[in-house]
Amino acid sequence: MQWVLQEFEDIQKLAEALDRLEISYSWHKVVPFVGDLIPKPVIVDAKSVVMFGSYTLWRNAVANNYWPGVFKLRPFVYEKAWQEFLLNGIDALFLTLREIPERLPDDGKDWFIRPVDDSKAEPGKVKSANKIIELANKVVRVDEDDIPNGSLRHDTKLMLTKPVRILKEWRLWAVNGRIVTYSLYKEGSRVVYRCEIDDDALEFAQRMVDINPGYSQAYVLDICRTENGLHMLETNCLNAAGFYDADLVKLAAAVDSLTQN
């Protein structure tokens, strides 16, 4: 597999894992929003190229027909196999930025919001209804032709759910239907990065992968523990998700061994 890496501090940790595995790679800068690479990589086989860095890289991967390139994902909230396991997924609101000013009550309530797709246009966070409406109005006031690729747009659909007290949060990496590594990244309100997971949480995550086998050959799965048990938070693009304290040697070995079906 030919590895194409963007010059990020976090990606440097991946490069160190590749060094340990004696897997070669090349470094590049990425033109924001467009995805062009500087310098342009010399590709030996377009059907054996994987890219890590910003989410914008998917444009470059698609334009050059790289495989696996970047693993683009379907919106996880629409996956029927997972819906009953999502945190507040049943009670979620789905509204575009254009719809929010008229349809979201400005009643002082807090909502956890995130884009339905995996665009990274807005990180998941808790905001008051007033702040969400302000954000929507700010976006809608801008002419759509003036909004750059990768930013929130008038038709960007957001998922809004009621905030829930979360006890622990983990990120797990699934490759070829198997969880290959994981990291704790939040304990209560504290951000903590440790390569550890509770046994039942690991079993739950593997079950989520097992019940939706056609989702993607490789992706990131975030899960959490609440007072009501284990839940699925979201999926993320494996090529552009933070590593926290994952075992990157295991991750790199698993990705490097992928073959096209």
N, C-alpha and C positions, 0 to 999 in steps of 0.2 A: 504494500500500500504506500502511495506517495503522500506525505503529510505536508500540508500548506498551512503555515501558522501566521497569525497576525501578531504584531509587536505589542503585546499586552503584558503587564506584570504577572497577572494570573496565569497566562499561557506559558510563561517561563517555567512554572512548576511542571507543566505537561512536557515541555522540552527536556527537562531533567529526567523525567520518567522514560522518555524515548531514548535518551542517551544510555540509560541503564539497560534498556532492551536492545541497544545497538540498532535502532531504527533511525534512518536519516530523515531530515525535514528541511524546509526552507522558510526564511523569515520574510515578511512583507508588511508594508503599510497598506491601509485600505482607504480609498476615497469615500468620505462619509456619504450615506444615502444611496450612492451609486454602486459601490462594491468593487470597483476596479482595483487591481493590485499593483503596487509599486515595490520592487520591480515586477514585471510580468513573469509568472513562473514558467519554467520550461517543463512541460508535461510529457511524460513518457507514454502513459496510457490513461486516457480520459476515463476509462472504466475501472480505475483503481486509484482514485484521488479522494482524500478526506481533508476537510478544512475546519480549522478552529479559530475563533475570534469573535467579532461582532456579528450580530444577526444579519447585518447587511450582506454578508458573504453569500447568502442563499442566491442573490441575484447573479453573482459571478458563477456560482455552481450551475445554475439553470442555463445561463447564457452559453456556457461551454460544454454542457451536457456531461458534467462530471458525475461519477458514481463512486461511492455513495455521496460525495460532495457534502451537502448539508441536509440533515434529516428534518424536512419540513413536516409539521404535524397538523392533523385536523383539530379543530377546537375540542378540547376534552369534555366540555360541558354538554356536548351533543352526543357523546358516546353512551348509548343505552346501557351497555354492560356496567358502566361505572356510576350511573346517575344516583342510585340508591345509597352509594357509599360517599358521595361528595359532602363536604361540610356545608350544610344549609343549601345544598343544590336544589332540593325540591321547592324551597321557598324563595329562590332567587328571582330578581327582576332583571330583564334583558332590555336595555334601552340604548338607542344610538344617541350620540351627543346632540343631534338635532332634536330628538324627542324629549330629552331630559328637562329643559326649562318648563315645558307644559305638563309633563306627566309625573315628575317627581315632586311630591309635596315638600314645601319648604317649612318643615315642622320641627327643625332642630335635631332630628334623629341622626345618629351616626350610621354610616354604611361602609362595609369593606368593598372596594371597587377594584376591578382589573379588566383589561380588554378581553373579549371572548377569544380572539385569535392570539397567536403567539408572536405578535409584532414587536413587543417591547416598547411600544409607543408610550405607555404609562405603567410604572411599576405598581404592583398591588399594594394598597394601603387603605387605612381607615380615614374617611373624611366625613365631615358633617354635610347634611343635605344642602345647606347654604353654600358651602365651598364647592360641592359638586356642580351645583347650578351655575356658580360663578365661572368654573372651569368650562362648562358647556357653552355658556354665553360668549366667553372669550374666544373659543374655537370657532363658533358659528359666525362671529362677526368678521372673521377673516375670509376673503374670497378663496374658494377651494383651489383655484389655479395657483395661488401664492403659497400653498401649504406644501412643504417639502416631503418627499417620500420618507416613510418611517415615523411621521408625526401623527398626532391625533387629527382626525378629519371629521367632517360633518356626519358621515355615515359610519364612523367607528362605533361598533356595538360594545357596550360595557356590561359586565355582570355585576350586580349589586346584591350583597347579602348582609344579613345582620351580623355584627361582630360577635365572636364567641371567645370565651377565655380558653386559651390554648396552653397546655402544660408542657409539651415538647413538640419540636418540629424536626423532621429528618428529610434529607434529600438522598434519593437512591438512583443508581444508573442501571438501566435495563438494556442488555445487548443480546440479540438473538433469543429473546424469551426468558432470559435469566438475569436476576439481580447480580451484578458483578462487584459492586462496591457501594458505599453509603457514607453519610456523615450526619451527625447531629449538628444543627445550626442554630437552634434556639431552645432555651430552657426557661419557661415562664416568660418574663420580660427581658431576660439576659441573652445576648448574642454569644454563643459559645460554639466553637468548632472542634469537634472530637470525632474520630473515626470509630464510632460505637453506635449500637442500636439495641433496643430491647428485643428479645426473641420473638415476642408476639407481633411486634411492629414489622420485623423482617418477614415473618410469615404472611402478614396482612398484605404487605407490598408485593410479595411474589404472587399472592392470590390475585391481586389487581392485574398483574401482567398476564397471568394464566387465563383469566376470564375474558380478556380482550386481545387474543393472539394476533389479529390482523392490523393492529394499530400502527406500529412502526417497528422497523428492525432494530432501532436504537433510539432511546429517549431518556429523559430525566423525569422522575416521579417524586413529587413532594407529598408527604403524608404527615399527619399530626395525631397527638393524643389529647383528648379533651376529657372533661369530667364524665362524658357520656360514651367514652371509648375511642376507638381509632377511626380516622376518616381520611379520605383523599383530599388534598388541597388543590393540586393542579399538575399538569405536565409542562415540561419546558424542552426547548430545542437542546439536544445534547451538545451541539457544536458551539453554543453561545451561553451556556449556563455556568454560573460560578461553581468552582470545585470544592470550596470549603476545606474539609480535611479528608476528602476521599482518598482511597488508595489509587493513585494515578497510574502506577505500574500495571495493576490489574485492569484498569479501564483501557489503557492504551493497548495492552496485549489483546483484549477482547475485540476492540474496534479493528485492530490491524489484521485480525484473523477472519474478518467478514468476507464472504464471497457473495457474488450476485446470484440471486435465485433464478 
